[in-house]
Structures are given as C-alpha cells and as structure tokens.
Amino acid sequence: MPNLREIRRRIKSVKNTRQITKAMELVAASKMKKAQQAALSGQPYAALLAETLAHISSRIEDVEHPFFEEREIKTRGIIVVTTDRGLCGPLNGNLFREIMKIEGNAEYVSVGRKGKQFLSRSSRNLLADFVVDDNVPYVTIKQLTEFMIEKYLAKEIDTIEVLYPHFVNVLVQNPTFGKLLPITGLEDMITQLRGKNAEPFEHADDERNFKFEPDPVTILSDLLPLFVDRQAYQAVLSAKAAEHSARMVAMKTAKDNASKLIDSLTLQFNKARQAAITQEILEIAAATAGND
C-alpha cells in the first residue's frame, strides 16, 4: 500500500488537474455560446438570399452554368474542417474515420491543424491548408472557396464537398458531408440556404413585380459564388460550435472523474492513516507490556 506522503502528493496533483479542467470547461462554454450566436446570426441573410434566388428562378427556364454541370466524377475535392487543438473528445476521430471510408481519387484542403496532420500522416493528396480562428473571418472562407472553385473550373476536381462536425446540440456533433458543387438545381440551392429547420418561404403567391437589372441570368451568375461562400462559411461556423461544445463536455467529464478520484484517494488516505495509528497503538501497548 502506498505511504501517506505519496497518497497526499497524488491528491494534490489531481486537485490541480481538476482546477485546470474546470477553468477550461468554463472557457469552452463561453466560446460555445458565441459560436452558436454567430451561426444563428447568419440565418436572416441566408433567408434573404434564398428569397432572391426564388424570385430569380421564376424568371429563368434553363440555366447554363459550370456550377450546374453534371460530369463524371473522377476526382473529388473535399474540404476537411477540424480543430487546431485537441481535448475535444472523439470529435476529430469521427471525422478521420469518415475520411478512411473514402474510396477513389480525392484532393483535400484542410481547415484546422489536426486535419492537416492526419492527411499528411495518411499520405493523402493535400492541396492546401487554411487557418481559421474562433471568430471565423469571412475573408478567409472566401479565399478558401475561390481556391476550390478555381480548381473546379479547371477540371482538376469534379466536386467540391465539405466534411465537418455538424452541431446538433451540446452533446451531439455528427460528422457530415455537405455538397457545394455541382448544384443539382435552383430549388436545391434555395433548400440548402433555408436550412432543415427554417420555415419555408412561399414565393409563388407573391404578386409583386420584381425587375432585375441587367437581367436575371447575369444576377444569378454573380450570386452562385456567393452561395458557395455562404454554405462553406456556415459549415465552418457549425464546426466551431461543435468544437467548443465537445471540449466543454470533455472537460466536464475530466473534472468529474478527477473529483471521483480525489474521493477514492481520500478514502485510501484515511484508511492508511487509521492503519498507521492502529499500528502505533499496538506497538506502544506491546512495549508497555514488555516493560511490565
């Protein structure tokens, strides 16, 4: 059995660890709230963009644009959104398992240091890596999508997809594939912008007469890159909310485990101290009896 000094040292060490994990839990909770607010704040913009596209779609019968072109998929282009730091439970591991399931040719772009490290270790084709801080600057996402669109138009890749941890709630973050290009149709664009939980926008009964200058096709061509930017931006925002949620849960679990370990060590310490006291009493009693 460990001596009292060793047990006391272990209790002190675990208490320090519990204090650190508690602080990290509070920091992650604060960042999670900000990330959730950032993700929700973009919904009005997405709704307005969906409304505009809905009106434009009513004026266009056939759309001819490279973003709508269905072609043979020889090489997939995948954006992998991971974290820069660990201590977030199985969040990154779940994404890596999805990557291991990918068959065929694929080119990757990483967002986050963990994704870059995994893609390099697994000898996968890494085109570029981007660093995005917790504020998620839109200009960085725009540079990312412009890089991918350039590769797509040059036919170096045949799809643009994003793999990211989708934030469902504090306890659930699902690895999700989002398809950015090619777009299957205008209605698909509108549905993606509205989101799964958004209220449907009814534009068919709108009697207002919208006039588009210079023409609907030109405006649509200008809005298509904006759609790709928007979807990629939303995916990164969701990934940030998922990261901070996973880290908060992981740190809470670590703090609770530390508390349980402290209780166990304290019980062990008390037993050892009681045994030592009992041993001393027996020795004193034996020495007294011997003197008699």
TALIN-V691999 format. One record per residue. RES is the residue in one letter. SS is DSSP state (H for helix, E for strand, L for the rest). PHI is phi in degrees with one decimal (999 if undefined). D_LAST is the distance of its C-alpha to the last C-alpha in whole Angstrom. Layout:
# TALIN-V691999
((RES:SS:PHI:D_LAST) (RES:SS:PHI:D_LAST))
This chain:
# TALIN-V691999
((M:L:999:34) (P:L:-61.5:35) (N:L:-76.3:33) (L:H:-63.9:33) (R:H:-64.5:35) (E:H:-66.4:38) (I:H:-64.7:38) (R:H:-62.7:38) (R:H:-66.7:41) (R:H:-67.2:43) (I:H:-60.8:43) (K:H:-63.3:44) (S:H:-64.0:47) (V:H:-68.3:48) (K:H:-63.2:48) (N:H:-63.8:51) (T:H:-63.9:53) (R:H:-62.1:53) (Q:H:-65.1:54) (I:H:-67.3:57) (T:H:-66.0:58) (K:H:-65.0:58) (A:H:-64.0:61) (M:H:-66.6:63) (E:H:-62.8:63) (L:H:-66.6:64) (V:H:-64.7:67) (A:H:-64.0:68) (A:H:-64.6:69) (S:H:-65.6:71) (K:H:-67.1:73) (M:H:-62.5:73) (K:H:-61.7:75) (K:H:-65.5:77) (A:H:-66.8:78) (Q:H:-64.3:79) (Q:H:-63.7:81) (A:H:-64.4:83) (A:H:-67.5:84) (L:H:-73.6:85) (S:H:-66.9:87) (G:L:-86.0:89) (Q:H:-64.2:90) (P:H:-60.1:93) (Y:H:-64.6:95) (A:H:-63.2:94) (A:H:-65.7:96) (L:H:-67.0:99) (L:H:-65.0:99) (A:H:-64.0:99) (E:H:-63.1:102) (T:H:-62.8:104) (L:H:-65.3:104) (A:H:-63.7:105) (H:H:-67.0:108) (I:H:-66.7:109) (S:H:-62.2:108) (S:L:-73.0:111) (R:L:-102.2:114) (I:L:-118.6:113) (E:L:-90.6:114) (D:L:-118.9:113) (V:L:-106.6:111) (E:L:-115.4:111) (H:L:-156.8:108) (P:H:-58.0:106) (F:H:-69.9:103) (F:H:-99.1:104) (E:L:-75.3:105) (E:L:-91.7:104) (R:L:-133.4:103) (E:L:-62.5:102) (I:L:-88.2:98) (K:L:-94.8:98) (T:L:-137.2:95) (R:E:-86.9:93) (G:E:-108.7:92) (I:E:-124.2:88) (I:E:-95.1:86) (V:E:-106.3:83) (V:E:-103.3:81) (T:L:-126.2:77) (T:L:-99.1:74) (D:L:-87.7:74) (R:L:-123.8:70) (G:L:-90.8:67) (L:L:59.0:65) (C:L:-130.8:67) (G:L:67.1:66) (P:L:-86.1:68) (L:H:-57.0:71) (N:H:-70.4:73) (G:H:-59.3:71) (N:H:-64.8:74) (L:H:-66.7:77) (F:H:-64.8:76) (R:H:-64.7:76) (E:H:-67.1:79) (I:H:-65.2:81) (M:H:-64.7:80) (K:L:-80.9:82) (I:L:-71.3:85) (E:L:-113.5:87) (G:L:87.5:91) (N:L:-76.3:91) (A:E:-154.2:90) (E:E:-111.3:90) (Y:E:-118.5:87) (V:E:-128.4:86) (S:E:-100.6:83) (V:E:-122.8:82) (G:L:116.8:78) (R:H:-66.6:76) (K:H:-64.1:74) (G:H:-65.9:78) (K:H:-61.3:79) (Q:H:-63.3:76) (F:H:-67.0:76) (L:H:-63.9:80) (S:H:-70.4:80) (R:H:-65.8:77) (S:L:-89.0:79) (S:L:57.0:82) (R:L:-100.0:84) (N:L:-72.9:87) (L:E:-102.4:86) (L:E:-76.6:89) (A:E:-164.2:87) (D:E:-135.7:84) (F:E:-124.0:84) (V:L:-111.0:82) (V:L:-126.1:81) (D:L:-82.7:79) (D:L:-65.7:78) (N:L:-77.3:81) (V:L:51.3:83) (P:L:-62.4:86) (Y:H:-64.0:89) (V:H:-63.9:91) (T:H:-67.7:89) (I:H:-64.4:89) (K:H:-65.0:93) (Q:H:-62.5:93) (L:H:-62.5:91) (T:H:-68.0:93) (E:H:-63.0:96) (F:H:-63.4:95) (M:H:-70.3:94) (I:H:-64.3:98) (E:H:-61.0:99) (K:H:-67.0:98) (Y:H:-68.0:99) (L:H:-67.9:103) (A:L:-80.7:103) (K:L:61.0:102) (E:L:-78.2:99) (I:L:-130.8:97) (D:L:-110.4:98) (T:E:-142.6:95) (I:E:-126.5:93) (E:E:-125.3:90) (V:E:-129.4:87) (L:E:-107.9:83) (Y:E:-150.3:81) (P:E:-81.5:78) (H:E:-78.8:80) (F:E:-79.2:78) (V:L:-97.5:78) (N:L:-155.9:75) (V:L:-61.2:71) (L:L:-97.8:70) (V:L:-124.2:73) (Q:E:-135.1:75) (N:E:-96.8:77) (P:E:-65.6:79) (T:E:-133.7:82) (F:E:-96.5:86) (G:E:-115.1:88) (K:E:-95.5:92) (L:E:-96.1:94) (L:E:-140.3:97) (P:L:-75.7:99) (I:L:-91.3:100) (T:L:-75.3:101) (G:L:172.2:103) (L:H:-63.5:103) (E:H:-64.1:102) (D:H:-65.3:99) (M:H:-60.7:99) (I:H:-63.9:99) (T:H:-62.8:96) (Q:H:-65.1:94) (L:H:-68.1:94) (R:H:-67.4:94) (G:L:85.0:91) (K:L:-68.8:89) (N:L:-99.2:88) (A:L:-79.9:91) (E:L:-73.5:94) (P:L:-64.8:97) (F:L:-98.8:100) (E:L:-93.9:103) (H:L:-104.9:106) (A:L:-68.0:109) (D:L:-91.6:110) (D:L:-75.2:110) (E:L:-91.4:113) (R:L:-70.1:113) (N:L:-100.8:115) (F:L:-88.2:113) (K:L:-115.2:115) (F:L:-107.8:114) (E:L:-122.3:115) (P:L:-76.5:116) (D:L:-165.2:115) (P:H:-58.8:112) (V:H:-65.2:112) (T:H:-65.1:112) (I:H:-64.5:109) (L:H:-62.1:107) (S:H:-61.4:107) (D:H:-75.8:105) (L:H:-82.5:103) (L:H:-61.1:102) (P:H:-62.1:100) (L:H:-64.5:98) (F:H:-63.2:97) (V:H:-63.3:95) (D:H:-58.3:94) (R:H:-63.7:93) (Q:H:-67.4:91) (A:H:-66.5:89) (Y:H:-62.2:88) (Q:H:-65.3:87) (A:H:-64.8:85) (V:H:-69.1:83) (L:H:-61.0:82) (S:H:-63.6:81) (A:H:-64.9:79) (K:H:-65.7:77) (A:H:-63.1:76) (A:H:-65.8:75) (E:H:-60.7:73) (H:H:-68.4:71) (S:H:-65.9:71) (A:H:-63.3:69) (R:H:-68.3:67) (M:H:-63.1:66) (V:H:-66.0:65) (A:H:-64.0:63) (M:H:-70.0:61) (K:H:-65.6:60) (T:H:-62.8:59) (A:H:-63.9:57) (K:H:-64.5:55) (D:H:-64.8:54) (N:H:-65.1:53) (A:H:-64.2:51) (S:H:-62.8:49) (K:H:-64.2:48) (L:H:-67.2:46) (I:H:-63.3:45) (D:H:-60.9:44) (S:H:-65.7:42) (L:H:-67.5:41) (T:H:-64.1:39) (L:H:-63.5:38) (Q:H:-63.4:36) (F:H:-63.2:35) (N:H:-65.0:33) (K:H:-64.8:32) (A:H:-66.1:30) (R:H:-66.3:29) (Q:H:-63.3:27) (A:H:-64.8:26) (A:H:-66.1:25) (I:H:-64.7:23) (T:H:-61.0:21) (Q:H:-63.7:20) (E:H:-65.8:18) (I:H:-62.2:17) (L:H:-63.3:15) (E:H:-66.2:14) (I:H:-64.8:12) (A:H:-62.9:11) (A:H:-66.8:10) (A:H:-67.1:9) (T:H:-64.8:6) (A:H:-63.9:5) (G:H:-68.0:5) (N:H:-70.8:4) (D:L:-69.5:0))
